[in-house]
Amino acid sequence: MSSNSNHPYHPELAALCREFSADGSLDVSEISALWQWVCDHPDAVSCGLPLVLSDRLNAAWLDGHISTGEAFELLDLTCAVAAGLSLIDYEERMPAAVTGIGHSSAPSPSKLTHSSKPLDVVHFTYRNSNGEVSQRRVLVRELADRYLMGVCLLRGSVRTFRLDRVVGELVSEETGEIAESLTWASGLDWQDRSAANVRGADRKIASGPGILFTGFSAALRAELEQRAEVAGMVVRKSVSKTLDYLVAGPNAGPAKLVQAHECGAVIMSLVEFNDMRRQSA
């Protein structure tokens, strides 16, 4: 893609932001790549909107956990840098970005939970912060506030979506229900499902489940593998039918995530792995 000489920001940063925000979401590897770029080019992010993006990337990355709210703020900032917006233009447009496509009278699924097992597989039409529309099929892993997180089976990577940006109705593969997204989310029996899934996870840990770590530095991976072995898990070096859990780091490749999903493995973050390990202690 050729750079626009009239673009107010560094052409390479603008190109990265355009590339990463094109499908309407950011995965962990894209956030990692952006963070690494701003660390390597401090002069390009010394003022204006790039400086805000740099500050948010540092805050999100260095605390070891990227929340759904941080992920969507980073997506909105990335879209704004890609479009060449000024900081003032970005602040003026933020209310529309926060409220989304429309307001629903359905109850908000406030402070829901995540599970080591898929909660549902859903189909929906999604409109991103740029107004672009795409079709999605997602293996849902987590619901919190007005966000859902899971493996986007059409993109082959872990993604986070805002429920208020779902266009029209959402289709659940598990129940066959067709409903407005917030109605679907608030109507599920998360407490019963979560309890059953925790019990299932405990049984698998007791029998020595297979676990694989990918997308981490060699030193961190070795440390995580040692923690897993202490917890009674069997460390695997590749994806196979014997794999029960895949823990995805910031540099995890989407192809491996898809392969693990096809083998029936549970894909989780480092935070989820640590939570599961504490539960088994």
N, C-alpha and C positions, 0 to 999 in steps of 0.2 A: 504494500500500500504506500503510495507516495505521500510525503508529508506536505502539509499546507504551510507555505512560508508566512501566511497571515495569521496562523494560529498563535494565540498569546503565550502558550506554554511550550516547554521543550518538546520538539517533535517526536522524540522517542517515547517520552512519557505519555504524550497524547495518543500515540499509536498503540501503546500497551493498554491504555485505558479503553480505547475503542475495541480492541481485540477481546479483552477480558469481559467487558460489559455487553458484548454483542448479543449474547443469548439471555440476558436479563437476570443473571445471577453470578455470584463469585464463589468458586470453591476454594478450599484451603490452599491448594497448590498455587492458584492464581494470586491469592492474598500474600502468600509467601514470596512469590516472584516480584510483586509490586513493592513489598517491604524491602526486599534485597536491593531493588533498583534505587529506591529513594535513599537507602543507606550508602550506596555507591556514588550517588550524584547529589550531594548536599547543596551544591550551588543552584541546582535546577529546582529545588523545593524550598527556597529561602524566604518566600513571601507569598501572599495571596492564597488562592485556593489550593495550590500544590503544597503549601506549608501546612494547611489544615489537614489535607490528606495524609501527609507525612506524620503529623502528630497523632492522628487517629490510628494509623497503621502501627506506629510504635506502641501506643497504649494497648491496642488489641493483641499484638503479637507477643510482647514481652511479659504479659501476665500469664501466659501459657494456656489461655482459653479464650476463644472467640465466641461471644454470645450471639444470639440471633439478632439482637438490637444492633450490636457492633457490625455484624455482617451486612445488614441493610443500610446502615449509615455509610459504610465503606462503598457499597454498591452505588448509592446515590451520589457520593463524592466522585467516584470513578466516572460515572456517566456525565457529571458536570464538567470534569476536567476534559473528558473526551470531546464534549461539545464546545469547549472553550469559554465556558461561562466565567464571569467575574465573581468574586466573593459576594458582592452585593446582590448580583442576579441570583446566585445560588441561595442566599438567605431569603430572598423574596419568594422564591419558588418552593421553598421547603414545606410550607403548610400543605400544599397540594400533594407533595410527595409523601408526607406523613399520613394524610387522611386516605390516600389511595383512590381507587376508581369510584367508590361509592360507599354510602353508609348503610349498614344492615341493622335491622331491629332485632335480629337473632341474638341470643345471649352470647357473650364472649367466653371462650373456654379458658378462663383465667387460671394461670399457674397450673397447667396440666403437667404430665410427667413423661418420662422416656422409658423405653423398654429394651431389653436385650433381644427380644423377638420382634418381628415385623408387627406393627399395629394394624396395618391395612395396606392394600394396594389400590390407588385411586387414579382416575383419569380426570383431567380438567383442562380448560383453556386458560392460559395465563397471560396477563398483560404486564410488562415490566415498567420501570419508571420512565422509560422513553416512549411509552405508548405502543410498543411493538407486541404483537400477539403471537403466541406459539402454543402447540398442543403438548401436554405433558402426561407421562405415566410414572408415578412415583411409589416406591416401596417406603412407606412411612415408618420412621423410627422414633420420632419425638414430636410432641405438641407442647407448646408453651406460649401463653398469651394468645396472640393472633398469628403465630408462625407455625409452620410445619417443616420438619427436616427429614430427609430420607435420601435414598438412592434414586436419582432420576434415571429410569431405565432407558430413556431415549438419548441421554447424554453420557451415560456410563460413569457418573461421578456423584459424590455426595453434594446435595444442594439444599438451600433453605428458601422457602417461599412464604410470602405474606398471604394469609387467607383472604384479606380484603382486596387482593389483586387477582383473585380467581374470577373469571368472567362467566356469568351464568351459573349453571349447576355443576356439581361434582358427582362422579360416579364411583361407588365403592365396589371393588371386585369381590370383597368378602361377603357382603350382605346383599349386593345388587341394588342398594339404595341409591336413588338419584335425589340430591338435595343441595340447597344453598350451602356453601362451604362452612360457615359458622354454625349453621344448624346441624350439619353432619358432625362437626367437631364436638359440640356441646352435648350431643345425644349419645355418645359412646360411653360404655361402662369401663372407664380407664382403671378405676381402683381394683376391680375384680381381675381384669386382664394383667395388671402390673403384678399383683400378688401371685398369680399363677405363673407368670414368667420368671419371677424371682425364685420361686420354688424349683422351676425347671432348671434355671441356671445353677442353683445349689447342687442339684443332682449331678449335673454334668461336671462340675468342678470336682466333686467327690470321686468320680470315675476317671479322672485324668483327661480332660478335653484337650484337643489339639489347638494350638494358638500360633499365629504368625504375625510378626511385626514388619511393617513395610512403610517406607517414606520417612524414616528417621536416620540420623547420623549413625555411623558404625558404633561409636562409643555409647550413645544413648540406647541403641537397639540391644547391645550386649547387656546393659544394665537392666533393661526391661525384661529381657529373656531370663535373667537370673531371678528377678522378682516373680515371674510367672512360674518358674520351676519350684521356687519356695512355696508357692500357693498350690502346688500339686498339679500343675498343668504340664502338658507335653509340648515342647517348642518344636514347631515345624519350620522347614526352610523353604517350602514351596506350597503352592495351592494344590490341594487334592481332595478326594472324598473323605480323608481322615481329618480334614481341617474343620474345627468347630467355630473358631473366632479369628477374625482378621482385624488387627488394630492398625488404623490408617494414620500415618503422620503427615506433615505438611507437604512432603514430596511424593506422596503415594500416586502411582500411575492409575488412570481410570480403567485401563485394560485389566489390571490385576483385581480391581474392585468388582468389575463385571464377572470375571472368572470365579472369584470367591463366592459371589452371589449365586452363580449358576451351580456351584458345588454345594449350596445349602448352608454356607458359613454365615455367621452373624458378623456384620461389619460394624465396628464401633470406634469411637474416638479414644484418645489417651485418657481423658477424664472418665469416660464410661468404664474403661478397663480398671482404673484405680478404684472406682466405686465398687465394681464387681469383686475385685480382690479383697477390699475391706469387708464386704459382706461375707466372704468365704472364710475370713480369719477366725 
